[in-house]
Amino acid sequence: MKRVVYKGCSDLPIYNFYKIIETKNFSYLYVHWNEYDDDIKEHEDDDKLWRDIYNDYCKLTNDNKTLLYYDLILEISWFKSRIQVVTKLLNQLMNGEKTDERVSMYVEEINKWKFRIDKSRPLVDEIQKVLKGLKISQNKIRLKEQEIENLRLSDEEKEDVSFMKQLVQLERSSGRNEIDPKKTSVEKWVAIILDTKELQEQKAKAHGRK
């Protein structure tokens, strides 16, 4: 079956967008899928596509806080992978033969994770340097996780507004009798919100002058 997915905010329905946020189900990225079908087996590119769409949404709405949140998630993921992979490589290097060819192979792999092992210096000293770097990575993970927790605590202070409530409020504020969320793209949804806010600000200014 050919993989046919929405390409971005310009064609993904806002209904699907909020459903992915709510359920983490990437089947909503597929054009011909509906909720009465079985879930589509996740494709390796689905996660990247979703992150790209969400980043575009944040740019459309100027939501820098959400962009920061996802940047922190990605950084934590990278540091965790760094610790896991490099620790495994160090164990294999220390417990195996120390031939020049084998050491060079492992040094090259470790250096891909932004370490700099100097092969002209004693290997034991260079390994200790990497181990210290891994401890620093662990500390960075804790700091970034605290940043995420602070963002979450900040969000919990805001009123939880469901998508359907947002839809009703937007219909009322914009003067549109019915906005079909399954046919309204994310980009158009944001445009309606921004346009409605602009009109409300203009009205408020006009009333203020009277």
Z-matrix of the N, CA and C atoms (Angstrom, degrees):
N
C 1 1.467
C 2 1.537 1 109.76
N 3 1.311 2 116.29 1 129.58
C 4 1.453 3 120.74 2 -178.58
C 5 1.527 4 110.23 3 -70.03
N 6 1.331 5 115.51 4 137.99
C 7 1.466 6 121.58 5 179.87
C 8 1.527 7 109.16 6 -82.74
N 9 1.335 8 116.20 7 107.59
C 10 1.459 9 121.28 8 179.41
C 11 1.523 10 107.62 9 -115.81
N 12 1.323 11 115.64 10 110.39
C 13 1.462 12 120.37 11 -175.58
C 14 1.523 13 110.47 12 -123.63
N 15 1.325 14 114.90 13 160.66
C 16 1.456 15 119.64 14 172.17
C 17 1.528 16 108.55 15 -68.47
N 18 1.307 17 116.31 16 146.08
C 19 1.469 18 120.75 17 -172.86
C 20 1.520 19 113.92 18 -91.38
N 21 1.327 20 116.80 19 -23.29
C 22 1.453 21 118.01 20 -176.77
C 23 1.512 22 112.06 21 174.63
N 24 1.323 23 116.12 22 -163.09
C 25 1.467 24 121.65 23 -178.41
C 26 1.524 25 112.56 24 -64.77
N 27 1.325 26 116.90 25 -21.64
C 28 1.468 27 119.84 26 -177.25
C 29 1.528 28 112.73 27 -73.14
N 30 1.343 29 117.61 28 -22.30
C 31 1.466 30 118.24 29 -178.89
C 32 1.537 31 114.31 30 -128.16
N 33 1.339 32 118.20 31 -16.96
C 34 1.464 33 119.43 32 178.67
C 35 1.528 34 110.30 33 -70.31
N 36 1.336 35 118.29 34 123.86
C 37 1.477 36 119.59 35 178.53
C 38 1.526 37 111.30 36 -63.34
N 39 1.307 38 115.97 37 144.27
C 40 1.465 39 120.54 38 -179.14
C 41 1.536 40 110.59 39 -62.66
N 42 1.324 41 116.79 40 -30.20
C 43 1.472 42 120.55 41 176.50
C 44 1.525 43 110.06 42 -59.90
N 45 1.335 44 115.97 43 -48.58
C 46 1.466 45 120.90 44 179.72
C 47 1.524 46 110.79 45 -62.48
N 48 1.331 47 115.16 46 -39.49
C 49 1.464 48 121.12 47 -179.05
C 50 1.530 49 110.49 48 -57.67
N 51 1.325 50 116.54 49 -50.63
C 52 1.464 51 119.73 50 -178.49
C 53 1.525 52 111.97 51 -70.92
N 54 1.312 53 117.03 52 -29.61
C 55 1.465 54 120.60 53 177.29
C 56 1.535 55 110.84 54 -66.80
N 57 1.310 56 117.03 55 -37.71
C 58 1.467 57 120.14 56 177.31
C 59 1.521 58 109.95 57 -65.86
N 60 1.332 59 116.83 58 -41.82
C 61 1.467 60 120.53 59 177.43
C 62 1.526 61 110.23 60 -61.36
N 63 1.325 62 115.84 61 -40.96
C 64 1.469 63 121.25 62 -175.91
C 65 1.530 64 112.59 63 -74.24
N 66 1.339 65 117.10 64 -41.26
C 67 1.465 66 120.84 65 -170.93
C 68 1.526 67 114.59 66 -110.11
N 69 1.343 68 117.18 67 -15.27
C 70 1.474 69 122.73 68 -173.86
C 71 1.535 70 111.20 69 60.07
N 72 1.327 71 116.16 70 25.29
C 73 1.465 72 121.85 71 -179.58
C 74 1.524 73 109.41 72 -95.95
N 75 1.339 74 116.81 73 109.81
C 76 1.459 75 120.93 74 -176.48
C 77 1.533 76 113.03 75 -77.23
N 78 1.323 77 117.20 76 -0.26
C 79 1.470 78 118.95 77 174.96
C 80 1.532 79 110.55 78 -61.02
N 81 1.338 80 116.21 79 -25.80
C 82 1.468 81 120.93 80 179.02
C 83 1.530 82 112.59 81 -69.39
N 84 1.322 83 116.95 82 -8.63
C 85 1.475 84 120.29 83 175.86
C 86 1.529 85 111.60 84 -80.88
N 87 1.339 86 116.82 85 -13.53
C 88 1.465 87 120.90 86 -173.58
C 89 1.523 88 110.84 87 -92.22
N 90 1.319 89 115.05 88 132.50
C 91 1.468 90 122.04 89 -171.07
C 92 1.522 91 112.83 90 -62.21
N 93 1.323 92 117.95 91 -45.60
C 94 1.472 93 120.59 92 -171.86
C 95 1.525 94 113.31 93 -96.15
N 96 1.339 95 117.04 94 5.65
C 97 1.463 96 119.48 95 -179.43
C 98 1.522 97 110.13 96 -85.41
N 99 1.335 98 116.79 97 145.51
C 100 1.464 99 119.79 98 171.55
C 101 1.524 100 109.08 99 -132.37
N 102 1.320 101 115.39 100 166.78
C 103 1.466 102 120.71 101 -170.67
C 104 1.519 103 113.90 102 -67.89
N 105 1.328 104 118.03 103 -12.49
C 106 1.460 105 120.87 104 178.82
C 107 1.528 106 111.80 105 -88.68
N 108 1.327 107 116.18 106 -8.53
C 109 1.464 108 120.64 107 176.48
C 110 1.522 109 110.35 108 -85.90
N 111 1.335 110 115.15 109 164.57
C 112 1.458 111 119.13 110 171.74
C 113 1.520 112 108.76 111 -67.49
N 114 1.343 113 116.23 112 150.73
C 115 1.455 114 119.49 113 177.55
C 116 1.524 115 110.86 114 -60.27
N 117 1.324 116 115.45 115 143.67
C 118 1.463 117 120.54 116 178.50
C 119 1.525 118 108.79 117 -80.94
N 120 1.312 119 116.89 118 137.83
C 121 1.460 120 121.52 119 178.09
C 122 1.530 121 108.64 120 -60.48
N 123 1.325 122 115.18 121 128.83
C 124 1.459 123 119.98 122 -174.79
C 125 1.525 124 111.87 123 -62.12
N 126 1.324 125 115.47 124 132.04
C 127 1.470 126 122.40 125 177.36
C 128 1.523 127 108.92 126 -91.49
N 129 1.323 128 116.17 127 151.07
C 130 1.465 129 120.05 128 -177.23
C 131 1.530 130 113.16 129 -61.08
N 132 1.341 131 117.41 130 -23.66
C 133 1.468 132 120.37 131 -178.42
C 134 1.532 133 113.27 132 -91.87
N 135 1.334 134 117.29 133 -5.25
C 136 1.470 135 119.93 134 -175.56
C 137 1.529 136 112.38 135 -62.29
N 138 1.320 137 116.02 136 -43.52
C 139 1.470 138 119.86 137 -177.11
C 140 1.522 139 110.93 138 -62.97
N 141 1.334 140 116.75 139 -44.52
C 142 1.471 141 120.24 140 179.00
C 143 1.524 142 110.84 141 -63.89
N 144 1.342 143 117.12 142 -41.85
C 145 1.461 144 120.76 143 178.79
C 146 1.523 145 109.90 144 -60.10
N 147 1.327 146 116.95 145 -45.01
C 148 1.462 147 120.50 146 -179.91
C 149 1.524 148 111.25 147 -62.74
N 150 1.337 149 117.32 148 -43.56
C 151 1.462 150 120.25 149 179.90
C 152 1.526 151 110.79 150 -62.93
N 153 1.333 152 116.61 151 -38.65
C 154 1.469 153 120.19 152 178.14
C 155 1.527 154 110.77 153 -64.51
N 156 1.328 155 116.05 154 -42.97
C 157 1.467 156 120.61 155 179.26
C 158 1.535 157 110.27 156 -64.02
N 159 1.331 158 115.84 157 -43.34
C 160 1.460 159 118.99 158 -178.44
C 161 1.523 160 111.73 159 -67.08
N 162 1.320 161 116.24 160 -38.61
C 163 1.469 162 119.96 161 176.89
C 164 1.524 163 110.73 162 -62.97
N 165 1.339 164 116.46 163 -40.29
C 166 1.470 165 120.13 164 177.55
C 167 1.527 166 110.50 165 -63.95
N 168 1.337 167 115.84 166 -39.04
C 169 1.465 168 120.30 167 177.95
C 170 1.536 169 110.38 168 -61.62
N 171 1.324 170 115.82 169 -43.48
C 172 1.473 171 119.93 170 179.92
C 173 1.525 172 110.95 171 -62.81
N 174 1.325 173 116.47 172 -36.96
C 175 1.462 174 120.36 173 178.38
C 176 1.527 175 110.51 174 -68.69
N 177 1.341 176 116.14 175 -39.76
C 178 1.465 177 120.02 176 178.97
C 179 1.521 178 111.30 177 -63.14
N 180 1.336 179 116.27 178 -36.36
C 181 1.463 180 120.45 179 -176.10
C 182 1.525 181 112.52 180 -97.68
N 183 1.342 182 116.37 181 1.18
C 184 1.469 183 120.99 182 -177.18
C 185 1.520 184 111.84 183 56.50
N 186 1.351 185 115.55 184 36.88
C 187 1.464 186 120.92 185 -178.66
C 188 1.525 187 109.18 186 -90.12
N 189 1.321 188 116.45 187 78.85
C 190 1.464 189 121.15 188 -177.73
C 191 1.520 190 112.63 189 -65.96
N 192 1.323 191 116.22 190 -29.02
C 193 1.457 192 120.14 191 -179.19
C 194 1.532 193 110.68 192 -65.08
N 195 1.332 194 116.41 193 -42.57
C 196 1.457 195 119.88 194 179.54
C 197 1.522 196 110.99 195 -68.32
N 198 1.321 197 116.28 196 -37.45
C 199 1.467 198 119.71 197 175.88
C 200 1.524 199 110.21 198 -60.81
N 201 1.329 200 116.37 199 -41.83
C 202 1.456 201 120.59 200 178.41
C 203 1.523 202 110.40 201 -61.86
N 204 1.326 203 116.47 202 -41.56
C 205 1.465 204 121.67 203 179.82
C 206 1.526 205 110.71 204 -58.07
N 207 1.329 206 116.63 205 -48.32
C 208 1.469 207 119.95 206 -178.40
C 209 1.521 208 111.88 207 -70.87
N 210 1.313 209 117.53 208 -32.52
C 211 1.474 210 120.25 209 174.58
C 212 1.521 211 110.25 210 -62.07
N 213 1.333 212 116.24 211 -41.47
C 214 1.465 213 120.69 212 179.24
C 215 1.528 214 110.87 213 -65.16
N 216 1.326 215 116.48 214 -41.02
C 217 1.470 216 121.02 215 177.92
C 218 1.525 217 110.52 216 -59.26
N 219 1.322 218 116.40 217 -45.39
C 220 1.462 219 120.96 218 -179.26
C 221 1.525 220 111.22 219 -66.37
N 222 1.336 221 116.97 220 -40.17
C 223 1.464 222 120.20 221 179.41
C 224 1.527 223 110.86 222 -64.60
N 225 1.326 224 117.08 223 -42.95
C 226 1.462 225 120.70 224 178.75
C 227 1.525 226 110.29 225 -62.19
N 228 1.320 227 116.03 226 -43.28
C 229 1.463 228 120.76 227 178.72
C 230 1.529 229 110.92 228 -59.35
N 231 1.343 230 116.61 229 -41.93
C 232 1.462 231 120.76 230 -179.72
C 233 1.526 232 110.89 231 -65.82
N 234 1.333 233 117.11 232 -45.28
C 235 1.462 234 120.11 233 -179.10
C 236 1.535 235 111.17 234 -64.56
N 237 1.341 236 117.15 235 -38.03
C 238 1.470 237 120.13 236 178.35
C 239 1.530 238 110.51 237 -65.32
N 240 1.321 239 116.66 238 -41.79
C 241 1.469 240 120.15 239 177.16
C 242 1.522 241 110.36 240 -64.35
N 243 1.322 242 115.71 241 -39.80
C 244 1.469 243 121.07 242 178.98
C 245 1.535 244 110.75 243 -58.40
N 246 1.324 245 115.57 244 -48.28
C 247 1.463 246 120.16 245 -179.61
C 248 1.523 247 111.14 246 -63.20
N 249 1.327 248 115.99 247 -46.30
C 250 1.470 249 120.81 248 -176.67
C 251 1.532 250 111.46 249 -63.66
N 252 1.332 251 116.66 250 -49.25
C 253 1.459 252 120.74 251 -175.37
C 254 1.529 253 111.42 252 -69.98
N 255 1.329 254 117.08 253 -47.02
C 256 1.470 255 120.66 254 -176.39
C 257 1.529 256 110.77 255 -67.50
N 258 1.332 257 117.61 256 -37.59
C 259 1.471 258 120.12 257 176.65
C 260 1.524 259 110.58 258 -60.34
N 261 1.321 260 116.13 259 -43.11
C 262 1.471 261 120.64 260 178.51
C 263 1.526 262 110.97 261 -64.21
N 264 1.332 263 116.92 262 -42.62
C 265 1.467 264 120.92 263 179.41
C 266 1.530 265 111.28 264 -64.39
N 267 1.330 266 117.18 265 -41.07
C 268 1.465 267 120.97 266 179.12
C 269 1.526 268 111.25 267 -63.59
N 270 1.328 269 116.30 268 -42.18
C 271 1.467 270 119.95 269 179.02
C 272 1.524 271 110.85 270 -61.96
N 273 1.333 272 116.24 271 -43.58
C 274 1.459 273 120.13 272 179.33
C 275 1.520 274 111.08 273 -65.64
N 276 1.322 275 116.05 274 -38.80
C 277 1.462 276 120.66 275 -179.61
C 278 1.525 277 111.22 276 -66.74
N 279 1.335 278 116.89 277 -44.99
C 280 1.463 279 120.55 278 -176.15
C 281 1.527 280 112.59 279 -72.12
N 282 1.335 281 117.00 280 -30.11
C 283 1.464 282 120.58 281 -175.45
C 284 1.529 283 113.81 282 -94.17
N 285 1.315 284 117.24 283 -2.27
C 286 1.469 285 120.22 284 -178.98
C 287 1.517 286 112.68 285 -109.32
N 288 1.316 287 115.05 286 -172.11
C 289 1.465 288 120.13 287 177.91
C 290 1.524 289 110.05 288 -66.84
N 291 1.336 290 115.16 289 149.81
C 292 1.469 291 120.37 290 -176.84
C 293 1.541 292 110.50 291 -106.81
N 294 1.306 293 116.95 292 42.79
C 295 1.465 294 119.16 293 176.45
C 296 1.525 295 109.21 294 -69.33
N 297 1.334 296 116.11 295 153.08
C 298 1.471 297 120.48 296 -178.08
C 299 1.527 298 111.18 297 -57.91
N 300 1.326 299 115.87 298 -41.35
C 301 1.470 300 120.31 299 -177.92
C 302 1.526 301 110.91 300 -65.06
N 303 1.330 302 115.31 301 -43.90
C 304 1.471 303 119.92 302 -178.04
C 305 1.522 304 110.90 303 -68.56
N 306 1.321 305 117.37 304 -43.44
C 307 1.464 306 121.04 305 178.72
C 308 1.522 307 110.31 306 -61.74
N 309 1.319 308 116.85 307 -43.63
C 310 1.474 309 121.05 308 179.92
C 311 1.524 310 111.11 309 -60.72
N 312 1.346 311 116.02 310 -39.76
C 313 1.468 312 120.50 311 -179.71
C 314 1.538 313 110.58 312 -62.86
N 315 1.341 314 115.98 313 -45.53
C 316 1.464 315 119.73 314 -178.73
C 317 1.531 316 111.46 315 -70.43
N 318 1.320 317 116.89 316 -39.05
C 319 1.464 318 120.82 317 178.25
C 320 1.529 319 110.20 318 -60.06
N 321 1.310 320 116.36 319 -41.49
C 322 1.466 321 120.95 320 -179.85
C 323 1.528 322 110.95 321 -62.85
N 324 1.342 323 115.82 322 -41.96
C 325 1.471 324 119.99 323 179.80
C 326 1.528 325 111.20 324 -67.96
N 327 1.332 326 116.41 325 -41.45
C 328 1.470 327 119.94 326 -179.76
C 329 1.527 328 110.84 327 -66.35
N 330 1.305 329 116.17 328 -39.15
C 331 1.470 330 120.28 329 -179.15
C 332 1.529 331 112.58 330 -66.26
N 333 1.336 332 117.34 331 -20.17
C 334 1.466 333 120.64 332 176.87
C 335 1.533 334 110.75 333 -65.18
N 336 1.350 335 116.10 334 -19.87
C 337 1.462 336 121.20 335 -179.85
C 338 1.526 337 111.13 336 -97.94
N 339 1.330 338 115.52 337 31.47
C 340 1.472 339 123.38 338 174.57
C 341 1.528 340 113.10 339 64.42
N 342 1.328 341 115.11 340 36.67
C 343 1.454 342 121.22 341 167.42
C 344 1.518 343 106.92 342 -109.29
N 345 1.308 344 115.55 343 159.06
C 346 1.463 345 119.60 344 179.47
C 347 1.527 346 109.43 345 -130.05
N 348 1.317 347 116.63 346 88.57
C 349 1.461 348 121.34 347 177.10
C 350 1.530 349 108.15 348 -83.47
N 351 1.305 350 115.08 349 122.98
C 352 1.468 351 121.93 350 179.57
C 353 1.532 352 108.63 351 -90.84
N 354 1.338 353 116.48 352 108.91
C 355 1.466 354 120.77 353 -176.17
C 356 1.521 355 112.85 354 -69.37
N 357 1.350 356 118.20 355 -12.36
C 358 1.460 357 121.07 356 178.63
C 359 1.535 358 111.64 357 -83.61
N 360 1.334 359 117.10 358 -9.89
C 361 1.467 360 121.94 359 -179.53
C 362 1.526 361 109.33 360 -104.04
N 363 1.340 362 118.81 361 162.38
C 364 1.471 363 121.52 362 179.93
C 365 1.531 364 111.08 363 -55.77
N 366 1.317 365 116.27 364 132.29
C 367 1.462 366 121.54 365 -175.41
C 368 1.535 367 111.49 366 -60.98
N 369 1.348 368 116.57 367 -39.03
C 370 1.470 369 120.21 368 -178.58
C 371 1.526 370 110.79 369 -60.40
N 372 1.327 371 116.68 370 -42.03
C 373 1.470 372 120.46 371 179.57
C 374 1.523 373 111.15 372 -66.13
N 375 1.322 374 116.73 373 -39.12
C 376 1.467 375 120.93 374 -179.43
C 377 1.530 376 110.96 375 -68.44
N 378 1.328 377 116.39 376 -36.05
C 379 1.467 378 120.09 377 177.49
C 380 1.530 379 110.28 378 -65.69
N 381 1.324 380 116.57 379 -40.92
C 382 1.467 381 120.46 380 177.19
C 383 1.531 382 110.99 381 -60.81
N 384 1.331 383 115.39 382 -37.44
C 385 1.463 384 120.37 383 178.24
C 386 1.528 385 110.89 384 -63.69
N 387 1.333 386 115.25 385 -39.99
C 388 1.472 387 119.82 386 178.69
C 389 1.522 388 110.06 387 -67.71
N 390 1.340 389 117.44 388 -40.95
C 391 1.464 390 120.88 389 179.65
C 392 1.533 391 111.33 390 -61.26
N 393 1.331 392 116.45 391 -38.33
C 394 1.465 393 120.31 392 175.79
C 395 1.532 394 110.07 393 -64.52
N 396 1.339 395 115.50 394 -39.06
C 397 1.465 396 119.97 395 177.66
C 398 1.515 397 112.33 396 -62.64
N 399 1.347 398 116.22 397 -36.02
C 400 1.469 399 120.51 398 178.82
C 401 1.532 400 110.54 399 -68.27
N 402 1.333 401 117.00 400 -36.38
C 403 1.471 402 120.27 401 176.73
C 404 1.531 403 110.45 402 -64.75
N 405 1.326 404 115.72 403 -39.12
C 406 1.469 405 120.14 404 177.13
C 407 1.529 406 109.89 405 -63.28
N 408 1.352 407 116.17 406 -39.87
C 409 1.468 408 120.52 407 177.96
C 410 1.522 409 110.78 408 -61.24
N 411 1.356 410 116.69 409 -40.23
C 412 1.459 411 120.70 410 179.12
C 413 1.524 412 110.94 411 -63.55
N 414 1.329 413 115.96 412 -40.10
C 415 1.476 414 119.85 413 177.50
C 416 1.525 415 111.09 414 -64.93
N 417 1.334 416 116.64 415 -38.29
C 418 1.464 417 120.22 416 178.68
C 419 1.524 418 110.99 417 -64.65
N 420 1.331 419 116.48 418 -37.28
C 421 1.467 420 120.22 419 177.05
C 422 1.525 421 109.94 420 -60.67
N 423 1.326 422 116.96 421 -45.77
C 424 1.474 423 120.35 422 -179.48
C 425 1.531 424 111.24 423 -61.82
N 426 1.322 425 116.15 424 -41.61
C 427 1.466 426 119.90 425 -179.53
C 428 1.534 427 111.13 426 -65.28
N 429 1.326 428 116.02 427 -42.37
C 430 1.467 429 120.00 428 -178.33
C 431 1.529 430 110.93 429 -71.45
N 432 1.340 431 116.84 430 -34.25
C 433 1.466 432 119.73 431 175.36
C 434 1.528 433 110.52 432 -65.12
N 435 1.323 434 116.86 433 -34.52
C 436 1.465 435 120.35 434 176.91
C 437 1.527 436 110.29 435 -68.17
N 438 1.329 437 116.73 436 -38.04
C 439 1.472 438 120.41 437 176.40
C 440 1.521 439 110.65 438 -60.36
N 441 1.353 440 115.95 439 -42.92
C 442 1.467 441 120.37 440 179.13
C 443 1.523 442 110.12 441 -64.06
N 444 1.334 443 116.87 442 -42.59
C 445 1.458 444 120.60 443 179.79
C 446 1.525 445 110.76 444 -62.11
N 447 1.313 446 116.76 445 -39.03
C 448 1.468 447 120.51 446 177.90
C 449 1.533 448 111.11 447 -63.92
N 450 1.333 449 116.33 448 -38.98
C 451 1.460 450 120.42 449 177.43
C 452 1.521 451 110.78 450 -65.27
N 453 1.335 452 116.27 451 -41.09
C 454 1.464 453 120.27 452 179.93
C 455 1.522 454 111.38 453 -65.07
N 456 1.338 455 116.42 454 -43.54
C 457 1.460 456 120.36 455 179.03
C 458 1.520 457 110.59 456 -61.10
N 459 1.337 458 115.57 457 -36.80
C 460 1.459 459 120.53 458 178.21
C 461 1.522 460 110.43 459 -65.37
N 462 1.351 461 116.42 460 -41.01
C 463 1.464 462 120.77 461 -179.47
C 464 1.524 463 111.69 462 -67.75
N 465 1.346 464 117.27 463 -32.94
C 466 1.466 465 120.60 464 -178.27
C 467 1.516 466 111.80 465 -66.01
N 468 1.311 467 116.47 466 -20.10
C 469 1.461 468 120.19 467 179.75
C 470 1.530 469 111.60 468 -76.87
N 471 1.342 470 115.41 469 -17.18
C 472 1.466 471 119.17 470 -179.69
C 473 1.529 472 109.95 471 -84.05
N 474 1.302 473 116.17 472 155.24
C 475 1.460 474 121.05 473 178.25
C 476 1.519 475 109.82 474 -68.99
N 477 1.331 476 115.89 475 133.98
C 478 1.463 477 121.23 476 179.07
C 479 1.523 478 108.49 477 -81.28
N 480 1.325 479 116.68 478 111.32
C 481 1.458 480 121.76 479 -178.03
C 482 1.520 481 108.69 480 -112.14
N 483 1.345 482 116.74 481 119.55
C 484 1.457 483 120.92 482 -179.16
C 485 1.525 484 110.51 483 -68.59
N 486 1.326 485 115.11 484 160.75
C 487 1.471 486 119.72 485 179.15
C 488 1.519 487 110.65 486 -60.54
N 489 1.333 488 116.88 487 -43.11
C 490 1.461 489 119.80 488 -177.99
C 491 1.528 490 111.09 489 -63.30
N 492 1.328 491 116.63 490 -36.64
C 493 1.463 492 119.71 491 178.14
C 494 1.532 493 110.08 492 -67.68
N 495 1.339 494 116.18 493 -40.21
C 496 1.459 495 119.74 494 175.81
C 497 1.521 496 110.49 495 -59.71
N 498 1.335 497 115.76 496 -41.92
C 499 1.468 498 121.27 497 -179.56
C 500 1.522 499 110.85 498 -60.43
N 501 1.327 500 117.09 499 -47.62
C 502 1.467 501 121.65 500 -179.10
C 503 1.530 502 110.41 501 -63.49
N 504 1.331 503 115.84 502 -43.24
C 505 1.465 504 119.96 503 179.98
C 506 1.522 505 111.34 504 -63.53
N 507 1.338 506 115.67 505 -39.53
C 508 1.462 507 119.53 506 -179.52
C 509 1.526 508 111.12 507 -69.02
N 510 1.322 509 117.62 508 -39.95
C 511 1.461 510 120.82 509 177.36
C 512 1.529 511 110.44 510 -60.42
N 513 1.321 512 115.65 511 -42.87
C 514 1.460 513 120.16 512 -179.42
C 515 1.531 514 111.25 513 -68.45
N 516 1.331 515 116.82 514 -45.00
C 517 1.461 516 121.02 515 -176.63
C 518 1.527 517 112.60 516 -69.68
N 519 1.334 518 115.87 517 -35.93
C 520 1.467 519 119.84 518 -176.28
C 521 1.520 520 112.37 519 -86.36
N 522 1.347 521 116.93 520 -12.43
C 523 1.459 522 120.14 521 -178.47
C 524 1.515 523 112.96 522 78.29
N 525 1.329 524 117.16 523 12.90
C 526 1.474 525 120.79 524 178.10
C 527 1.524 526 108.04 525 -91.73
N 528 1.335 527 116.54 526 129.01
C 529 1.459 528 120.16 527 -176.20
C 530 1.525 529 112.35 528 -66.86
N 531 1.333 530 115.94 529 -37.81
C 532 1.459 531 118.64 530 -177.63
C 533 1.523 532 110.27 531 -151.02
N 534 1.321 533 115.71 532 123.20
C 535 1.459 534 121.48 533 173.33
C 536 1.519 535 106.86 534 -109.28
N 537 1.326 536 117.08 535 116.62
C 538 1.461 537 121.33 536 -178.68
C 539 1.526 538 108.49 537 -83.17
N 540 1.335 539 118.66 538 105.98
C 541 1.467 540 120.51 539 -175.73
C 542 1.524 541 113.81 540 -65.92
N 543 1.345 542 116.60 541 -20.08
C 544 1.468 543 119.54 542 -179.97
C 545 1.525 544 112.32 543 -84.96
N 546 1.347 545 115.74 544 -9.54
C 547 1.466 546 119.92 545 178.43
C 548 1.533 547 111.75 546 -118.81
N 549 1.315 548 116.76 547 -4.63
C 550 1.470 549 121.50 548 -179.45
C 551 1.520 550 109.22 549 -97.76
N 552 1.322 551 116.84 550 120.28
C 553 1.464 552 120.07 551 -178.72
C 554 1.527 553 110.73 552 -70.83
N 555 1.303 554 115.78 553 160.83
C 556 1.470 555 121.33 554 177.60
C 557 1.530 556 109.78 555 -57.68
N 558 1.324 557 115.73 556 -43.96
C 559 1.465 558 120.48 557 -178.60
C 560 1.523 559 111.34 558 -61.92
N 561 1.338 560 116.89 559 -42.73
C 562 1.467 561 120.45 560 179.65
C 563 1.530 562 110.47 561 -68.42
N 564 1.323 563 116.29 562 -38.53
C 565 1.468 564 121.27 563 178.18
C 566 1.530 565 110.64 564 -57.96
N 567 1.320 566 115.78 565 -48.41
C 568 1.468 567 120.68 566 179.52
C 569 1.525 568 109.92 567 -63.35
N 570 1.349 569 116.67 568 -40.40
C 571 1.467 570 120.57 569 179.98
C 572 1.521 571 110.93 570 -62.27
N 573 1.342 572 117.25 571 -39.86
C 574 1.469 573 121.19 572 178.61
C 575 1.527 574 110.03 573 -64.20
N 576 1.334 575 115.97 574 -43.17
C 577 1.464 576 120.40 575 179.71
C 578 1.529 577 110.68 576 -61.58
N 579 1.334 578 115.99 577 -48.46
C 580 1.469 579 120.21 578 -178.37
C 581 1.523 580 111.40 579 -64.48
N 582 1.347 581 115.74 580 -39.20
C 583 1.459 582 120.06 581 179.26
C 584 1.534 583 110.71 582 -66.11
N 585 1.330 584 115.92 583 -41.13
C 586 1.465 585 120.82 584 179.12
C 587 1.528 586 110.85 585 -63.66
N 588 1.339 587 116.02 586 -43.02
C 589 1.465 588 120.19 587 178.31
C 590 1.527 589 111.02 588 -61.73
N 591 1.325 590 115.50 589 -41.71
C 592 1.473 591 120.21 590 -179.89
C 593 1.520 592 110.55 591 -63.09
N 594 1.341 593 116.97 592 -44.13
C 595 1.468 594 120.75 593 179.28
C 596 1.528 595 111.03 594 -63.27
N 597 1.329 596 116.27 595 -39.83
C 598 1.468 597 120.10 596 179.82
C 599 1.522 598 110.93 597 -65.77
N 600 1.331 599 116.64 598 -38.83
C 601 1.464 600 120.71 599 178.26
C 602 1.525 601 110.98 600 -66.11
N 603 1.334 602 115.84 601 -40.06
C 604 1.471 603 120.15 602 178.23
C 605 1.523 604 110.82 603 -63.96
N 606 1.340 605 116.16 604 -41.90
C 607 1.472 606 120.12 605 178.46
C 608 1.523 607 110.81 606 -64.26
N 609 1.336 608 115.29 607 -40.48
C 610 1.458 609 119.32 608 -179.55
C 611 1.529 610 111.32 609 -64.04
N 612 1.326 611 116.20 610 -39.50
C 613 1.458 612 121.25 611 178.14
C 614 1.516 613 110.62 612 -66.80
N 615 1.359 614 115.16 613 -41.31
C 616 1.464 615 120.01 614 -179.17
C 617 1.525 616 110.72 615 -63.79
N 618 1.327 617 116.63 616 -41.89
C 619 1.475 618 120.28 617 178.39
C 620 1.524 619 109.97 618 -67.07
N 621 1.311 620 116.33 619 -32.67
C 622 1.460 621 119.83 620 -179.30
C 623 1.509 622 112.54 621 -68.95
N 624 1.328 623 117.03 622 -25.33
C 625 1.474 624 120.88 623 -179.16
C 626 1.522 625 111.34 624 -83.34
N 627 1.330 626 117.44 625 -17.61
C 628 1.468 627 120.16 626 -176.12
C 629 1.533 628 110.75 627 -81.16
